[in-house]
């Protein structure tokens, strides 16, 4: 990222010179390269200041030695320095002094392991604190150090950044001997094991601890921490000796005196620290003032204060939280008090937190109850209470309201899951409950409407906006969000850096280039032309990673947009023409039309942004060149919406008329949701909001109609008709679309300065999405679980779910839901009920106006008919499907069913038809069709034919899928030796797959073959190698767990899978490994469905949440 050292005038010279197959990009001028500005700050330093000695004395030699080590040139110093000394030597004071006053040329990251402070002494706390500091140092808002890999990656990037600037990173870790993760195992492994074996260039690591305990056992052999050459003895400081004597006398005095002083010691020892004076007053029944007097007086020298993370005093300053001044004091106090007294005081602490829980975790909930208490439970290995907190929905809402994110809730769930997994034979049902709850939290985190995020940015709530943007499921949403946040950064270099880092983290090159350009536009508008120019340069470099012509055309339009932003509109026209040539050169006719549609839409948007009439005419010309009339009508309609947004209503109306006239002779424009949607948006942009809404009501497809209503609200709000927009938004019945519409209105209010109105409307949108989950998949989920409940002998538990699935399906009239509900009744044996639902699904599928939707709907009907063993009817419907892919898929379903029913001759007839279709279709889908046919042949045991067909598949990816599927079917039929050889071949073939995502999914299919062939150890190694894709890796681990069945090893692997993935996609494996856990899943799913269908607007506690255990 560029810094501020270059003049704004320099931004006029932008150099972009790239070449590659399919087109060239050349823009003359000097390429701009800038430097990151130095200077950073860490909120963690506030805590370090509380640990420094009141009067630091001496230690000049030690500080000088540390400074020389931290700043020595590469090769002249090792990577590690370790201070070793017994307790009360002054290690922490020395380390704090170094952190607060680092030497020139060094930037310090730090963590002080403090067992006496709740939530400050294990891996979870370390990763959280270092994640925050790395975010601040790298200025990347999306840095999350949830794992060792993520931490090491962030640390390495920080070191590289420092090294490039001629500086060093000094990572300071004090108190390795106080790591509670080593003692309890609650956090998985030690903090020491997280540190790099060999620090990379630019990084020095300084640690401190006692000679005992030794290096933790999980630190690998060969790690530098095992080298005694890094050890340096530290002599006791006279000041530390004096402090120890004072603190010990203070502790003894408080314990001997009894009364309030002794109570404060006992409560702090029992709680682990982190209570405020108000908490202690409530627990003791004394006044807050008396508590403060005792803790701040001479006898209070045993205590240390640190600032609260969230809670403030009446004067707005952070509350002080109290803990012992040294770990030795905490240990000593616990020894003196004894187990019985500690248990008595912990019972008071448990009851104190239970009071907040019973009150629904109100806004005044103490910070200790939210942050410190879970650490105490981890220390005590109190799995029951940890699970109760982790399943508490109201608590998580309070955490979200307090912190602005769901990170703390997710951490609590992870801790409870880790506690369950720490035992030899984990409780799978508990892991299912926790995994389901984690999914709910993630759903809420990802469901914040884009308009709300943009509203937060307009209101200056940058941290909240960046955090919410980081939770988006679809990368395609990020360019708009990041541009909106950057537009409101107000010159804040930290915010800009975090936005740029988030853009750099986008995986797909075209989307990444779009994000760079969007942020560049925002910064250029704010006068930051140097930074904007750099971002356009980065967008240009994305061309190196793009081979597909349509994708290259997309990047070229983004670049043209960027050049306009930095004042080089004169250089944009050649890029536009290159984009047109690339799109026009796409060989397959259907794909060419898609490419030209996308190009025309982008050109129209570019023309609107830059008020360029010539670009508008170019977009129209591109639309006119599209061969397919329906696609041409859609494209003209999209260009029309951009004209309408730009205020060119007459031109927009003309294009709409042209689109309507094209469609009039095909299907009738009223049946085309895309065209009607465009008409409605153009009307709304012109201020005719009511007429637009009436027009949208004519759209037959419910999804298109809902989208149109949302876009009409957006158009009305953008046109300044805020009252109309708000009224229309409130009238939308579907909750998610209503929330999205309200969010758009909130953003419009914010952009016009109405911050109060924006805040209130944004909160309305948030209230909807954080209460109403998506309901369109409920029937499918309920039906899926019903089938496995029945298969494991739980029919009585399954029937309520089947009824619920039927009710939802009949209300929604969605074909997929109706078909799913029918399968549920078939599993139970209620064939008549299933037949009625199948009939409804069949009628609904034929009534579907959209061709693609009809094809998928008919495929669903065929599948359920096969399940009902109505093969003739299923085959008849399969033959009516027009699209080759969907017909082959449907025919394959029927053929598999007939084979299983012992009717191979009829299956062969259908397979011959499928093979003929796969041979006749175009090359772009031929491989896909052949893969589907090979699976049908293999399921029928016709392995030679399946193999011959697989060998002519051109795509390496599809060929691996086909052959791995054949291997799996061979294994199922007992042909293990041949299957093993085929698996070996396809593992080698994966290397030929160039697309990483395809290679990953191919390995997942191979893993299924390994499990079927009973090669479980090989499958487990493969599953554990599938990092970076948690959901897919979880399913892979679950598949291996199912291979081990209902054994401790199977349950251990299934718990490992549930620690990273959702339970519903692995319901089949749960049924095989721990079928009783299906009932927990049923409880949660049913409660979730009922809450979403009947919710009146307030969060509710799911029934399965167990109560906190009573104090002993």
BALUMKOL-429815 format. One record per residue (C-alpha): x, y, z; residue in one letter. Coordinates in steps of 0.5 Angstrom, whole numbers, padded with zeros to 4 digits, always signed. Layout:
! BALUMKOL-429815
XYZA ...
***
This chain:
! BALUMKOL-429815
+0000+0000+0000X +0002+0007-0001X +0004+0012+0004X +0004+0019+0004X +0011+0021+0002X +0009+0022-0006X +0006+0028-0008X -0001+0028-0011X +0001+0031-0017X +0005+0024-0018X -0002+0021-0019X -0003+0023-0026X +0003+0018-0028X +0000+0011-0028X +0004+0006-0031X +0000-0001-0033X +0004-0006-0038X +0001-0013-0038X +0001-0018-0043X -0002-0025-0044X -0006-0029-0048X -0012-0026-0050X -0011-0019-0050X -0006-0014-0048X -0006-0008-0043X -0002-0002-0044X -0002+0005-0041X +0004+0009-0041X +0007+0013-0035X +0011+0012-0029X +0009+0006-0025X +0008+0008-0018X +0011+0005-0012X +0010+0007-0005X +0012+0005+0002X +0007+0004+0008X +0008+0009+0013X +0011+0007+0020X +0008+0008+0027X +0003+0004+0030X -0001+0003+0037X -0003-0003+0041X -0009-0003+0045X -0005-0008+0049X +0000-0003+0052X -0006-0001+0057X -0005-0008+0060X +0002-0008+0060X +0002-0001+0063X -0001-0004+0069X +0004-0009+0070X +0010-0004+0070X +0014-0003+0076X +0012+0004+0080X +0019+0006+0080X +0023+0002+0075X +0030+0002+0078X +0037-0001+0075X +0037-0007+0070X +0041-0002+0065X +0045-0008+0063X +0039-0013+0062X +0035-0008+0057X +0042-0006+0053X +0043-0013+0052X +0035-0014+0050X +0036-0008+0045X +0042-0011+0042X +0039-0018+0041X +0033-0015+0038X +0036-0010+0033X +0042-0014+0031X +0043-0015+0024X +0041-0022+0021X +0046-0027+0022X +0049-0024+0028X +0044-0026+0033X +0040-0032+0034X +0032-0032+0034X +0031-0033+0041X +0033-0030+0048X +0030-0033+0054X +0031-0030+0061X +0031-0036+0066X +0030-0034+0074X +0026-0036+0080X +0019-0033+0082X +0020-0025+0085X +0026-0024+0081X +0023-0018+0077X +0022-0022+0070X +0015-0019+0069X +0018-0011+0071X +0024-0012+0066X +0020-0015+0060X +0014-0009+0061X +0019-0004+0061X +0022-0007+0055X +0015-0007+0051X +0014+0000+0053X +0020+0003+0051X +0023-0001+0045X +0029+0000+0042X +0030+0004+0036X +0029+0000+0030X +0024-0005+0033X +0017-0006+0034X +0014-0010+0039X +0009-0015+0040X +0007-0018+0047X +0004-0023+0051X +0004-0023+0059X +0002-0030+0061X -0002-0029+0067X -0005-0034+0071X -0008-0030+0076X -0012-0026+0071X -0018-0030+0069X -0017-0030+0061X -0010-0029+0061X -0006-0035+0061X -0008-0040+0056X -0007-0041+0048X -0014-0038+0047X -0012-0032+0050X -0005-0031+0047X -0008-0032+0040X -0013-0027+0041X -0009-0022+0044X -0003-0023+0038X -0009-0023+0033X -0011-0016+0036X -0004-0014+0035X -0002-0017+0029X -0009-0013+0026X -0006-0007+0029X +0001-0008+0026X -0001-0010+0019X -0007-0006+0019X -0011-0011+0016X -0018-0012+0019X -0019-0019+0017X -0013-0022+0021X -0016-0028+0026X -0011-0032+0029X -0016-0038+0031X -0011-0043+0030X -0003-0044+0030X -0003-0043+0022X -0006-0037+0022X -0002-0034+0028X +0005-0036+0024X +0002-0033+0018X +0001-0027+0021X +0007-0026+0025X +0011-0028+0018X +0008-0023+0014X +0009-0018+0020X +0017-0020+0020X +0017-0019+0013X +0014-0012+0013X +0019-0010+0018X +0025-0013+0015X +0023-0010+0008X +0023-0003+0012X +0030-0004+0015X +0027-0006+0022X +0025-0012+0027X +0019-0015+0030X +0021-0017+0038X +0016-0022+0040X +0016-0021+0048X +0012-0027+0052X +0013-0027+0059X +0011-0032+0064X +0012-0039+0060X +0011-0042+0067X +0004-0040+0068X +0001-0043+0062X -0005-0046+0065X -0006-0050+0058X +0000-0054+0060X -0003-0056+0067X -0010-0057+0065X -0010-0059+0057X -0016-0055+0057X -0014-0051+0051X -0011-0056+0047X -0003-0055+0048X +0002-0050+0050X +0003-0043+0048X +0010-0045+0047X +0008-0050+0042X +0005-0044+0038X +0012-0041+0037X +0016-0042+0031X +0021-0047+0031X +0026-0042+0027X +0024-0035+0027X +0024-0032+0020X +0028-0026+0018X +0026-0019+0021X +0023-0023+0028X +0027-0024+0034X +0023-0027+0040X +0024-0026+0047X +0021-0030+0053X +0022-0031+0060X +0020-0036+0065X +0022-0040+0071X +0027-0046+0070X +0021-0051+0072X +0017-0053+0070X +0021-0055+0064X +0019-0054+0056X +0012-0057+0055X +0012-0064+0052X +0008-0061+0046X +0014-0057+0044X +0017-0061+0038X +0024-0064+0038X +0029-0059+0034X +0025-0053+0036X +0030-0047+0039X +0026-0047+0045X +0029-0054+0047X +0036-0051+0046X +0040-0049+0052X +0044-0044+0049X +0039-0039+0048X +0038-0039+0056X +0040-0033+0060X +0040-0033+0068X +0037-0026+0071X +0039-0024+0078X +0034-0022+0083X +0033-0014+0083X +0033-0011+0090X +0027-0007+0088X +0023-0014+0086X +0025-0017+0093X +0022-0011+0096X +0016-0011+0093X +0015-0019+0094X +0016-0017+0102X +0011-0012+0102X +0006-0016+0098X +0007-0022+0102X +0006-0018+0108X +0000-0015+0105X -0003-0022+0104X -0002-0024+0111X -0005-0018+0114X -0011-0019+0110X -0012-0026+0112X -0010-0025+0119X -0015-0019+0120X -0021-0023+0117X -0027-0019+0116X -0027-0016+0109X -0020-0016+0107X -0020-0024+0108X -0026-0024+0104X -0023-0020+0098X -0017-0025+0098X -0022-0031+0098X -0026-0029+0093X -0020-0027+0088X -0017-0033+0089X -0023-0037+0088X -0025-0033+0082X -0018-0033+0079X -0018-0025+0079X -0022-0020+0074X -0027-0018+0079X -0029-0010+0079X -0030-0007+0086X -0037-0007+0084X -0037-0014+0083X -0033-0015+0090X -0038-0011+0094X -0044-0015+0091X -0041-0021+0093X -0039-0019+0100X -0045-0015+0102X -0041-0009+0103X -0040-0002+0100X -0036-0001+0094X -0033+0005+0097X -0030+0000+0103X -0028-0005+0098X -0024+0000+0094X -0021+0003+0100X -0018-0004+0102X -0015-0005+0096X -0012+0001+0095X -0009+0002+0102X -0003-0001+0105X -0006-0008+0106X -0008-0008+0099X -0001-0009+0096X -0002-0016+0094X -0007-0014+0089X -0006-0011+0082X -0011-0007+0077X -0012-0008+0070X -0017-0004+0065X -0024-0007+0063X -0025-0009+0056X -0032-0006+0055X -0034-0004+0062X -0034+0004+0064X -0034+0008+0070X -0039+0013+0071X -0034+0018+0068X -0033+0014+0062X -0026+0011+0064X -0025+0003+0064X -0027+0000+0070X -0021-0003+0074X -0021-0010+0075X -0017-0014+0081X -0012-0020+0081X -0006-0022+0085X +0000-0018+0084X +0004-0024+0083X +0002-0032+0081X +0006-0034+0087X +0001-0029+0091X -0005-0033+0088X -0002-0040+0089X +0000-0038+0096X -0007-0035+0098X -0010-0042+0095X -0006-0046+0099X -0007-0042+0106X -0015-0042+0104X -0015-0049+0103X -0020-0053+0098X -0026-0053+0103X -0026-0045+0103X -0024-0044+0096X -0030-0049+0094X -0035-0044+0099X -0033-0038+0095X -0033-0041+0088X -0040-0043+0090X -0042-0035+0091X -0038-0034+0084X -0043-0039+0081X -0049-0036+0084X -0047-0029+0082X -0046-0031+0075X -0053-0035+0075X -0056-0029+0077X -0054-0025+0071X -0056-0031+0067X -0063-0032+0070X -0064-0024+0069X -0063-0026+0061X -0056-0023+0061X -0058-0015+0062X -0054-0010+0059X -0051-0009+0066X -0048-0016+0066X -0041-0015+0070X -0035-0016+0065X -0033-0022+0069X -0039-0026+0068X -0038-0025+0060X -0030-0025+0060X -0027-0028+0066X -0032-0033+0069X -0031-0038+0062X -0023-0038+0064X -0025-0040+0071X -0029-0046+0068X -0023-0048+0064X -0019-0048+0069X -0023-0052+0073X -0025-0057+0067X -0032-0056+0069X -0035-0058+0062X -0042-0058+0064X -0042-0051+0066X -0038-0049+0060X -0043-0052+0055X -0049-0049+0059X -0045-0042+0057X -0044-0044+0050X -0051-0046+0049X -0054-0040+0052X -0057-0036+0046X -0059-0030+0050X -0052-0029+0053X -0049-0029+0046X -0054-0024+0044X -0051-0020+0050X -0044-0021+0048X -0046-0019+0041X -0049-0012+0044X -0043-0011+0048X -0037-0013+0043X -0040-0011+0037X -0038-0018+0034X -0040-0025+0035X -0032-0027+0036X -0033-0028+0044X -0039-0033+0043X -0035-0037+0038X -0029-0038+0043X -0034-0040+0048X -0037-0045+0044X -0030-0047+0042X -0027-0048+0049X -0033-0052+0051X -0032-0057+0045X -0025-0057+0046X -0027-0059+0054X -0031-0065+0051X -0026-0067+0046X -0020-0067+0052X -0023-0074+0054X -0022-0081+0051X -0029-0082+0049X -0032-0076+0048X -0040-0074+0049X -0042-0074+0041X -0049-0071+0043X -0046-0065+0047X -0041-0064+0041X -0047-0064+0036X -0051-0059+0040X -0045-0054+0041X -0044-0055+0033X -0051-0053+0032X -0051-0047+0036X -0044-0045+0033X -0048-0045+0026X -0053-0041+0029X -0048-0036+0031X -0044-0036+0024X -0051-0035+0021X -0053-0029+0025X -0046-0026+0024X -0046-0027+0016X -0053-0025+0016X -0052-0017+0017X -0055-0014+0011X -0050-0010+0007X -0054-0004+0007X -0053-0004+0015X -0046-0005+0014X -0045+0001+0010X -0050+0005+0015X -0045+0003+0020X -0039+0006+0016X -0043+0012+0014X -0044+0013+0022X -0037+0012+0023X -0037+0005+0026X -0031+0003+0022X -0029-0003+0027X -0036-0006+0027X -0037-0005+0019X -0030-0008+0018X -0032-0014+0023X -0038-0015+0019X -0036-0015+0012X -0031-0020+0014X -0036-0025+0016X -0039-0025+0009X -0040-0032+0006X -0040-0029-0002X -0034-0025-0004X -0038-0022-0009X -0041-0018-0004X -0034-0015-0001X -0032-0010-0007X -0038-0006-0005X -0038-0006+0002X -0030-0005+0002X -0031+0001-0002X -0037+0004+0002X -0032+0003+0008X -0026+0007+0005X -0031+0012+0003X -0032+0014+0010X -0025+0013+0013X -0024+0020+0013X -0017+0020+0012X -0016+0015+0017X -0010+0011+0015X -0011+0005+0019X -0018+0004+0017X -0015+0005+0009X -0010+0000+0011X -0015-0005+0014X -0020-0004+0008X -0014-0005+0003X -0012-0012+0007X -0019-0014+0006X -0019-0013-0001X -0012-0017-0002X -0015-0023+0002X -0020-0024-0003X -0019-0031-0007X -0022-0030-0014X -0018-0025-0018X -0023-0022-0022X -0027-0020-0015X -0020-0018-0012X -0019-0013-0018X -0026-0010-0017X -0025-0009-0010X -0018-0005-0011X -0022-0001-0016X -0028+0001-0012X -0023+0003-0006X -0019+0007-0011X -0025+0010-0013X -0027+0012-0006X -0020+0014-0004X -0019+0018-0010X -0026+0022-0009X -0023+0024-0002X -0016+0026-0005X -0012+0021-0004X -0010+0020-0011X -0003+0017-0010X -0006+0011-0006X -0012+0010-0011X -0007+0010-0017X -0003+0004-0013X -0009+0000-0012X -0011+0001-0020X -0004-0002-0021X -0005-0008-0016X -0012-0009-0020X -0008-0009-0027X -0003-0014-0024X -0009-0019-0023X -0009-0020-0030X -0003-0025-0029X -0008-0030-0025X -0014-0030-0030X -0014-0034-0037X -0021-0034-0038X -0023-0029-0044X -0029-0027-0040X -0026-0026-0034X -0020-0022-0037X -0026-0018-0040X -0029-0017-0033X -0022-0015-0030X -0021-0010-0036X -0027-0006-0035X -0025-0006-0028X -0019-0003-0030X -0022+0002-0034X -0026+0004-0028X -0020+0005-0024X -0017+0010-0029X -0023+0014-0030X -0022+0015-0022X -0015+0017-0022X -0016+0022-0028X -0014+0018-0033X -0021+0017-0037X -0017+0018-0044X -0013+0011-0043X -0020+0007-0041X -0023+0007-0048X -0017+0002-0051X -0019-0003-0045X -0026-0002-0046X -0025-0004-0054X -0020-0010-0051X -0026-0013-0047X -0031-0012-0052X -0026-0016-0057X -0025-0022-0052X -0032-0023-0050X -0034-0023-0058X -0029-0028-0059X -0032-0033-0054X -0033-0039-0058X -0039-0043-0056X -0045-0039-0058X -0049-0039-0051X -0042-0037-0047X -0041-0032-0052X -0048-0029-0050X -0047-0030-0043X -0040-0026-0044X -0043-0020-0048X -0049-0019-0043X -0044-0019-0037X -0040-0014-0041X -0046-0010-0043X -0048-0009-0036X -0041-0007-0033X -0040-0002-0039X -0047+0001-0037X -0045+0002-0030X -0039+0005-0032X -0042+0010-0036X -0047+0012-0031X -0041+0013-0026X -0037+0017-0030X -0043+0021-0034X -0040+0018-0041X -0045+0018-0046X -0041+0014-0051X -0040+0009-0046X -0047+0008-0046X -0048+0007-0053X -0042+0002-0053X -0046-0002-0048X -0052-0002-0052X -0049-0004-0058X -0046-0010-0055X -0053-0012-0052X -0055-0011-0060X -0050-0016-0062X -0053-0022-0058X -0056-0027-0062X -0061-0030-0057X -0067-0026-0057X -0069-0027-0049X -0061-0026-0047X -0061-0020-0051X -0068-0017-0048X -0065-0019-0041X -0059-0015-0043X -0062-0009-0046X -0067-0009-0039X -0060-0009-0035X -0057-0003-0039X -0064+0001-0038X -0064+0000-0030X -0057+0004-0031X -0060+0009-0035X -0065+0010-0030X -0061+0011-0024X -0057+0016-0028X -0063+0020-0029X -0064+0019-0036X -0071+0016-0036X -0073+0017-0043X -0067+0013-0046X -0069+0008-0041X -0076+0008-0043X -0074+0007-0050X -0069+0001-0048X -0075-0002-0044X -0080-0002-0050X -0075-0005-0054X -0074-0011-0049X -0081-0012-0049X -0082-0012-0056X -0077-0018-0057X -0080-0022-0051X -0087-0021-0054X -0086-0026-0059X -0083-0031-0055X -0086-0032-0048X -0089-0026-0047X -0086-0020-0043X -0090-0021-0037X -0087-0028-0036X -0080-0025-0036X -0078-0023-0029X -0072-0020-0031X -0075-0015-0036X -0081-0014-0031X -0076-0013-0025X -0072-0008-0030X -0079-0004-0032X -0080-0003-0024X -0073-0001-0023X -0074+0005-0028X -0080+0007-0026X -0078+0007-0018X -0072+0011-0020X -0077+0016-0024X -0080+0017-0017X -0086+0013-0019X -0085+0008-0013X -0093+0005-0013X -0093+0004-0020X -0087+0000-0020X -0089-0004-0014X -0095-0006-0018X -0091-0008-0024X -0087-0012-0020X -0093-0016-0017X -0094-0019-0024X -0087-0023-0024X -0089-0030-0023X -0083-0033-0020X -0083-0031-0013X -0076-0030-0012X -0075-0025-0018X -0081-0022-0015X -0078-0021-0008X -0072-0019-0011X -0076-0014-0015X -0079-0011-0009X -0072-0010-0005X -0069-0007-0011X -0075-0002-0012X -0074+0000-0005X -0067+0001-0006X -0069+0006-0013X -0074+0010-0009X -0069+0011-0003X -0063+0013-0008X -0068+0018-0011X -0069+0021-0005X -0076+0019-0004X -0074+0016+0003X -0081+0016+0006X -0084+0012+0000X -0078+0007+0001X -0079+0006+0008X -0087+0005+0007X -0085+0000+0002X -0080-0004+0005X -0084-0005+0011X -0090-0008+0007X -0085-0014+0004X -0087-0020+0008X -0081-0024+0007X -0077-0023+0013X -0070-0023+0010X -0072-0019+0004X -0075-0014+0008X -0069-0013+0013X -0065-0012+0006X -0070-0007+0004X -0070-0003+0011X -0062-0003+0011X -0062+0000+0004X -0067+0006+0007X -0062+0006+0013X -0056+0007+0009X -0060+0013+0004X -0062+0016+0011X -0054+0016+0013X -0052+0019+0007X -0056+0025+0007X -0054+0026+0015X -0060+0023+0018X -0056+0019+0023X -0062+0018+0028X -0066+0016+0023X -0061+0011+0020X -0059+0008+0027X -0067+0007+0028X -0068+0003+0021X -0062+0000+0021X -0063-0003+0028X -0070-0006+0025X -0066-0009+0020X -0062-0012+0025X -0067-0015+0029X -0070-0018+0024X -0064-0022+0021X -0062-0024+0028X -0068-0027+0030X -0071-0030+0023X -0066-0035+0020X -0067-0037+0013X -0074-0042+0012X -0073-0044+0005X -0069-0051+0007X -0073-0053+0013X -0077-0058+0010X -0071-0061+0007X -0067-0061+0013X -0073-0064+0017X -0074-0069+0012X -0067-0071+0012X -0066-0072+0019X -0073-0076+0019X -0070-0081+0015X -0064-0083+0019X -0068-0083+0026X -0073-0088+0023X -0067-0092+0020X -0064-0092+0027X -0070-0095+0030X -0073-0088+0033X -0080-0087+0029X -0084-0084+0035X -0078-0078+0035X -0079-0078+0027X -0086-0077+0026X -0087-0070+0029X -0081-0068+0024X -0084-0071+0018X -0091-0067+0020X -0087-0061+0021X -0084-0062+0014X -0090-0063+0011X -0094-0057+0014X -0088-0052+0011X -0088-0056+0005X -0095-0055+0003X -0095-0047+0006X -0089-0046+0001X -0091-0050-0005X -0084-0051-0007X -0082-0057-0011X -0076-0059-0007X -0079-0058+0000X -0085-0062-0003X -0081-0068-0005X -0077-0068+0001X -0083-0068+0006X -0085-0074+0001X -0079-0078+0003X -0080-0077+0010X -0087-0080+0010X -0084-0086+0005X -0079-0087+0011X -0084-0088+0016X -0088-0092+0012X -0094-0087+0010X -0094-0088+0003X -0101-0085+0002X -0099-0078+0005X -0092-0079+0001X -0097-0080-0006X -0101-0074-0004X -0094-0069-0003X -0091-0072-0010X -0097-0071-0014X -0097-0063-0011X -0090-0063-0013X -0091-0066-0020X -0096-0061-0021X -0092-0055-0018X -0086-0057-0023X -0090-0057-0029X -0093-0050-0027X -0086-0047-0026X -0085-0041-0031X -0077-0041-0031X -0074-0046-0035X -0068-0048-0031X -0073-0048-0024X -0077-0053-0028X -0071-0057-0030X -0069-0058-0023X -0076-0059-0020X -0077-0064-0025X -0071-0068-0023X -0073-0067-0015X -0080-0070-0017X -0076-0076-0021X -0072-0077-0015X -0077-0078-0010X -0081-0082-0015X -0075-0087-0015X -0075-0087-0007X -0083-0089-0008X -0081-0095-0013X -0085-0092-0018X -0080-0093-0024X -0085-0092-0030X -0087-0085-0028X -0080-0083-0026X -0078-0085-0033X -0084-0082-0036X -0082-0075-0033X -0075-0076-0034X -0076-0076-0042X -0080-0070-0042X -0074-0066-0039X -0071-0062-0045X -0064-0060-0042X -0059-0066-0043X -0055-0065-0037X -0062-0065-0032X -0065-0071-0037X -0058-0075-0036X -0058-0074-0029X -0066-0076-0028X -0065-0082-0032X -0059-0084-0028X -0063-0084-0022X -0068-0088-0025X -0063-0093-0028X -0060-0094-0021X -0067-0095-0018X -0069-0100-0023X -0062-0104-0022X -0063-0104-0014X -0070-0107-0015X -0067-0113-0020X -0069-0110-0026X -0063-0109-0030X -0066-0110-0037X -0070-0103-0036X -0064-0100-0033X -0060-0101-0039X -0065-0098-0044X -0065-0092-0040X -0057-0092-0039X -0057-0093-0047X -0061-0086-0048X -0057-0083-0042X -0050-0085-0046X -0053-0082-0053X -0055-0076-0050X -0048-0075-0047X -0045-0076-0054X -0049-0072-0057X -0049-0065-0053X -0044-0060-0054X -0036-0061-0051X -0038-0056-0046X -0042-0060-0042X -0041-0067-0045X -0036-0069-0040X -0041-0067-0034X -0046-0072-0037X -0041-0077-0038X -0039-0077-0031X -0046-0078-0029X -0047-0084-0033X -0041-0087-0031X -0044-0087-0024X -0050-0090-0026X -0046-0096-0030X -0042-0097-0024X -0048-0097-0019X -0050-0103-0024X -0044-0107-0023X -0042-0105-0030X -0035-0103-0029X -0032-0104-0036X -0037-0100-0039X -0036-0095-0034X -0029-0095-0034X -0029-0094-0042X -0033-0088-0042X -0029-0085-0036X -0023-0086-0040X -0026-0081-0046X -0027-0076-0041X -0023-0070-0043X -0023-0066-0037X -0018-0068-0032X -0023-0066-0026X -0029-0070-0029X -0025-0076-0030X -0022-0076-0023X -0029-0076-0021X -0032-0081-0025X -0026-0086-0024X -0026-0085-0016X -0034-0086-0016X -0032-0093-0020X -0027-0095-0015X -0032-0093-0009X -0038-0098-0013X -0032-0103-0014X -0031-0103-0006X -0038-0103-0004X -0039-0110-0009X -0032-0113-0005X -0027-0112-0011X -0022-0109-0006X -0016-0110-0010X -0018-0107-0016X -0021-0101-0013X -0015-0100-0009X -0011-0100-0015X -0016-0095-0019X -0015-0091-0013X -0008-0090-0013X -0008-0088-0020X -0013-0083-0019X -0009-0080-0013X -0004-0079-0018X -0008-0076-0023X -0010-0071-0018X -0004-0067-0020X -0006-0066-0027X -0012-0061-0024X -0010-0054-0025X -0016-0051-0021X -0014-0051-0013X -0022-0052-0012X -0023-0057-0017X -0017-0061-0014X -0019-0061-0007X -0026-0063-0009X -0023-0069-0013X -0019-0071-0006X -0026-0071-0002X -0029-0076-0007X -0023-0080-0007X -0023-0080+0000X -0030-0083+0000X -0027-0089-0004X -0022-0090+0001X -0027-0091+0006X -0031-0095+0002X -0025-0100+0001X -0023-0100+0008X -0017-0096+0007X -0018-0092+0014X -0011-0090+0016X -0010-0087+0008X -0017-0084+0009X -0015-0081+0015X -0009-0078+0013X -0012-0075+0007X -0018-0072+0011X -0013-0069+0015X -0009-0066+0009X -0015-0062+0007X -0014-0056+0011X -0017-0049+0009X -0024-0052+0007X -0027-0053+0014X -0033-0055+0012X -0031-0060+0007X -0025-0063+0012X -0031-0064+0017X -0035-0068+0012X -0028-0072+0010X -0027-0073+0018X -0034-0076+0019X -0033-0080+0013X -0027-0084+0016X -0031-0084+0023X -0037-0088+0020X -0032-0093+0017X -0029-0094+0025X -0037-0094+0027X -0039-0094+0034X -0033-0095+0037X -0029-0090+0041X -0024-0088+0035X -0030-0087+0031X -0033-0082+0036X -0027-0079+0037X -0026-0077+0030X -0033-0075+0029X -0032-0070+0035X -0026-0068+0031X -0031-0067+0025X -0036-0063+0029X -0031-0058+0032X -0030-0055+0025X -0036-0057+0021X -0044-0057+0022X -0048-0063+0024X -0053-0064+0019X -0049-0065+0013X -0046-0071+0017X -0052-0074+0019X -0051-0080+0016X -0044-0081+0019X -0048-0079+0026X -0053-0085+0025X -0047-0090+0024X -0043-0088+0030X -0047-0085+0035X -0055-0085+0033X -0057-0083+0040X -0054-0076+0038X -0059-0075+0033X -0064-0074+0038X -0060-0068+0040X -0060-0065+0033X -0068-0066+0033X -0069-0062+0039X -0065-0057+0036X -0067-0057+0029X -0074-0057+0031X -0074-0051+0036X -0070-0047+0031X -0076-0048+0026X -0081-0047+0031X -0077-0040+0033X -0077-0038+0026X -0084-0040+0024X -0087-0036+0030X -0082-0031+0032X -0085-0025+0034X -0079-0021+0034X -0075-0023+0041X -0069-0028+0041X -0072-0034+0045X -0068-0039+0049X -0068-0046+0045X -0071-0051+0050X -0065-0056+0050X -0060-0051+0053X -0058-0055+0060X -0059-0050+0066X -0052-0049+0070X -0051-0054+0075X -0052-0052+0082X -0046-0050+0086X -0043-0056+0091X 
***
